[in-house]
Amino acid sequence: MSVTYQSVLWNAQKKRYHRYMWLGIFILLFSFIGFQLYFHPTVTLETLIIRSSSMVAVSLLHFILIIGPLCRLNDAFLPLLYNRRHMGVTLFFFAALHGIFSLIQFHSLGNTSILESLFFSNEKYLQISQFPFQVLGFFALLIFFLMAATSHDFWLKNLGPKIWKSLHMLVYLAYGLVIMHVALGILQYDSHPGYWIGLVMGFLGVGGLHLSAGLKAMFKLKAKQNQLKEEGFFAVCTVEEIEDNAAKTFFIENENIAVFKYENQLSAVNNVCRHQIGPLGEGKIVDGCITCPWHGYQYQPHNGQSPPPFSEKLTTYYLKVIKNTVWVHPKPNPEGTAVEPVKI
């Protein structure tokens, strides 16, 4: 973490990560080049660059996509997650190298512009065996560029977490485009079974790990929900159903409870004002206090106490938020008991 923006905040772990990452890339790169030269001794330098950069980019993409589910399955993989954005930028470098050399070799020698040649030199978009697969790679490369260009925390801060996360979730669309790009390329130019085996195994590996991580999370959530029920908690609503600086009210086991949302957190108090039994849940949070809509009596949401010099107190309740669902325990705490607000 840093309070200022820097291009790269290097530390011992990040340096070690990069050493291993580039070691793996070089081993993969030179091994692939060796195989290409052995099986295709007449291959040109341009073709060798196109194929080898493609192999590295596709391999990095698969590795990036399995880091998330691996971390959810085992915490030992978390250091990989910490530096995943660096790997994403490296992926874009090799994908761009592949794309640029492909455009030069296949689309720069005609009478039309490179992009016009890319999109219109082959217009058989309705034929799978002749589909212009390079177009798919072009759009995948655009997504990788957007992700690499916005990978720095500066963009996370200024775009906002939701927009930034949505943008970077496009990696799955890019993955689909890459799979189709590679599969159609193999179909049209090289049907060697080794390519098909590698592509299918990579797809099954990514899909299988995501499925395994999802099943684990589902079983864990179910176990947590059962545990909460056994402990006496009740699921009452989702976080979004409660307006900011307002509340939703619930009757649970004869308890009249108001759950307030404020400052990105939740607190639960008794819904009945101690002044004239007003409905606190119909009030708002004003100046950090629950304010009764009838006569303006106020209470602090985390402990149910009126601010000094007033002495009125409400009972409070324990809350939990699991997967965006709000759970309330109806057993009341003694009046004025402080309960740590639940962060959203």
C-alpha positions, 0 to 999 in steps of 0.5 A: 500500500502507498499514499502516493501513486508510483509506476511500480511499488517494488518490494522483495516479494514483487521482485521475486515474483517477477524473476520466477515469472520471466524465468517461466516465460523464457523456458516456455518461449525457448522450448517452443522455439526449439520444437518449431525449429525441429519440426519446421526447419524452414520456418521464417523469422516472422512466423516464428515470432507470431507463433511463439508470442501467441503461445506465451500470450495464451499460456499467460492468459490461462495461468491468469484465469486460474489464479482466482479459483486457486486462491479460493481453493487454497490460501497458499496461492494468494501471493500470485493474486497479489501480483496478477496485474503485472502478469496481465500487462506482460500478457498484453505485451506478448499479445500485442507483439503477436498482433502487430507481426500478424497484421504486418505479415498478412495485411500490410502488402495490399492496396488497402489499409491494414484495418480494411484488409483485416475486416474485409479481405475475407468476408466469409463470416457465416462459414465456420471453416473459413471464418476470418478468425483474426478479427476475433483476436483483434477485439481480444487484443483491444480488451487486453489493452484496456485492462493493461492501460487501466491496471494501475491503482490510479484508475481503480481510484478514479474510475471507482471499484464497480466500473473498474471491476466491470472493465476487468471482468471483460477478460472472460469475454477476451478469453472466449474470443481467444479460444475461438481465434485459436481454434479457427486458426488451427482448423484453417492452418494447422490441424496437428493434434497437439494444438487441439489437445493443449487448447482443450486441456487449457479450457477444461482446466480453467473451467474445472477450477472455476467450477470447483471454486464455485462449488466450494464457495456454495458449500461453505455458504450453505454451512455458514447459513446453517450455522447462523440458523443454529445460533438463532440468526434470521435472514431478513433482507439484502443490503440493497433493500435498505436505503442509505441513512434509513432502515427496514423493520422486522418482527422476529420472535416478538422483537420489533427491530429496525436495521439501519444503514449508514456510512457503509455499515449496518446497526440494529436497534429496537424500533420503538422510541422511548419518548412516545413509542414512535416508529424509529424505523420510519426515521432517518440518520441525521448528524450520525444519529437515528432520529425519530420521525415523530418528535426528533428524539435521537439515538446513536445507532451502534449502542442505542444511547441518546447523545448527552445530556439525554439518557434514553436508551434502546436495546441493540441486536447482533447482525451479520452479513453473509453474501449480501444477505443481512442476518439478525439475532432477535435476542436483545442486548441490555439497553445501551449495549454497544455492538460493533457495526457490520461493515458492508 
